[in-house]
Amino acid sequence: MLLSLYGRDARVSVDHRELYIPCLKLRLDISHLPLFEKVNHIELDKEYAHVMVTVNELPICEVEQWVGIDLNSTGHVAVVANPSTGKVQKYGKEVPHIHKKYSKMRNNLNNEGYPKVAKEKIRNKENRISKDLNHKISREIVNNAAQQGCGIKMERLSDIRTTARTSKSTRASLHSWSFYQIQMMIEHKAKLRGVPVAYVDPAYTSQQCSRCGRIGNRNGKDFSCPHCGHVDHADVNASFNIALRPPLGEGNGRLHADRDACKGRIDTPQ
């Protein structure tokens, strides 16, 4: 059974971070929620209460420093670099292993002749795990950027699935992991914290040297520059390049959420 309460029909009150629904004599702890303007919608089932609220966005801060985020289908999902401090943070090392595990499980079911519904259950479980990890990774990235007083720069990766070079062993990871989803989550959480987000041209971020700016040599996860002698992890080098590049213009650098709003998509977080 699912009970939905809308607007005034809910007749709820908020007191000391507790939400009270008089018609059900139900009190809900909302201390974990961000400060919000009003309650729009409440759905109740046997176990959970789904509360939809309107949260006011903080004004976007003016920043002088930026962190760059390099998203990957192999190794760590996200590598974040701050050129002003030289600090590097890596997230999501377990993700490629998760996708290989569930891809192998689906292949085994397919070989053994299991019905399609069994494979869909495994795929749905994988998607739930991926979404949960994306939430945790994006939250930590935004919180760290806010604490450092930095903006966030990312690559415009709209064509990554058609342009990325992949091997057979990494293809499942690339097509299972949602780069768009994690970028959307970073944008949404950054707006709530007032952290600016910008996009840069992804061309040669992995081949360009972050020290001298000239094209170097990349071999797997290793990068070396024959011009200045700089040697680094390829993803770390790329994240520094992303942080140092100028944002794209209004047309190409527009945020995902803004583009979706213009196209009338209703799944854009508000």
Beta strands, then each sheet from edge to edge (+ up, - down):
strand 1: 3-6
strand 2: 13-15
strand 3: 18-21
strand 4: 26-29
strand 5: 38-44
strand 6: 49-54
strand 7: 65-71
strand 8: 78-82
strand 9: 87-91
strand 10: 150-155
strand 11: 197-200
strand 12: 217-219
strand 13: 222-224
strand 14: 231-233
sheet 1: 1+ 5- 6+
sheet 2: 2+ 3- 4+
sheet 3: 9+ 8- 7+ 10+ 11+
sheet 4: 12+ 13- 14+
end
